[in-house]
Amino acid sequence: MQLAPLICVHDVESSSRWYQRLLGCQSGHGGTKYERLNSKGRLVLQLHNWYEEHQHGPLGNPQLRPYGNGVLLWFELEDYEAAVRRAADMQVEIAKPSHLSENGNWELWLHDPDGYMIVLTSPLPDQATNTS
């Protein structure tokens, strides 16, 4: 099984560039209405224009804020430290600076251009060493 979240954004192309730069992923579709972002050949995130209905109708109400209230997009990254540097270079809005979590991995909490909460994490420590 693979989870492939889809979020609605105001500017698909701009959001795509933002996520590609932050996560080091690639465009798998492109366009102004819909985007598929891939990492190592796997779909990791879909972006959909708020106002594009396609055949399914609207996917959300862009007037309701904050977007994704109670939902966090969690990205475990092998290159966590590089992603933290990319976030700093991009001057993203930080919600919680890089810190060691209670699980023993590193986390950085931030907001994307539409206000969604994004969490970047390093991989969890090897479970074989955790015997508690």
Backbone hydrogen bonds, N-H to C=O, Kabsch-Sander energy under -0.5 kcal/mol:
donor,donor_aa,acceptor,acceptor_aa,energy
7,I,46,Q,-2.3
9,V,48,H,-2.5
12,V,32,T,-0.6
15,S,11,D,-2.7
16,S,12,V,-2.6
17,R,13,E,-2.1
18,W,14,S,-2.2
19,Y,15,S,-2.8
20,Q,16,S,-2.7
21,R,17,R,-2.3
22,L,18,W,-2.6
23,L,19,Y,-3.0
24,G,20,Q,-1.6
25,C,19,Y,-0.5
26,Q,38,N,-3.1
28,G,36,R,-3.4
35,E,47,L,-2.4
37,L,45,L,-3.2
38,N,26,Q,-3.1
39,S,42,R,-2.6
42,R,39,S,-1.7
44,V,37,L,-3.1
45,L,37,L,-1.4
46,Q,5,P,-2.7
47,L,35,E,-2.4
48,H,7,I,-2.3
49,N,33,K,-2.6
50,W,9,V,-1.9
52,E,49,N,-1.2
53,E,51,Y,-0.6
56,H,53,E,-0.6
57,G,53,E,-2.0
64,L,61,N,-1.6
69,N,66,P,-1.2
71,V,68,G,-3.4
73,L,117,M,-2.4
74,W,72,L,-0.7
75,F,73,L,-0.5
75,F,119,V,-3.2
76,E,74,W,-0.6
77,L,75,F,-0.6
77,L,121,T,-3.2
80,Y,77,L,-0.9
83,A,79,D,-2.3
84,V,80,Y,-2.5
85,R,81,E,-1.9
86,R,82,A,-2.5
87,A,83,A,-2.6
88,A,84,V,-2.1
89,D,85,R,-2.6
90,M,86,R,-2.2
91,Q,87,A,-0.6
91,Q,88,A,-0.9
92,V,87,A,-1.8
93,E,111,H,-0.6
94,I,92,V,-0.8
95,A,109,W,-2.4
96,K,109,W,-1.9
99,H,107,E,-2.2
101,S,99,H,-0.5
101,S,105,N,-3.4
104,G,101,S,-1.7
107,E,99,H,-2.4
108,L,120,L,-2.3
109,W,96,K,-2.3
110,L,118,I,-3.0
111,H,93,E,-2.4
112,D,116,Y,-2.2
115,G,112,D,-1.9
117,M,71,V,-0.6
118,I,110,L,-3.4
119,V,73,L,-2.9
120,L,108,L,-2.9
121,T,75,F,-2.6
122,S,106,W,-2.3
129,T,126,D,-1.5
130,N,127,Q,-0.9
131,T,129,T,-0.9
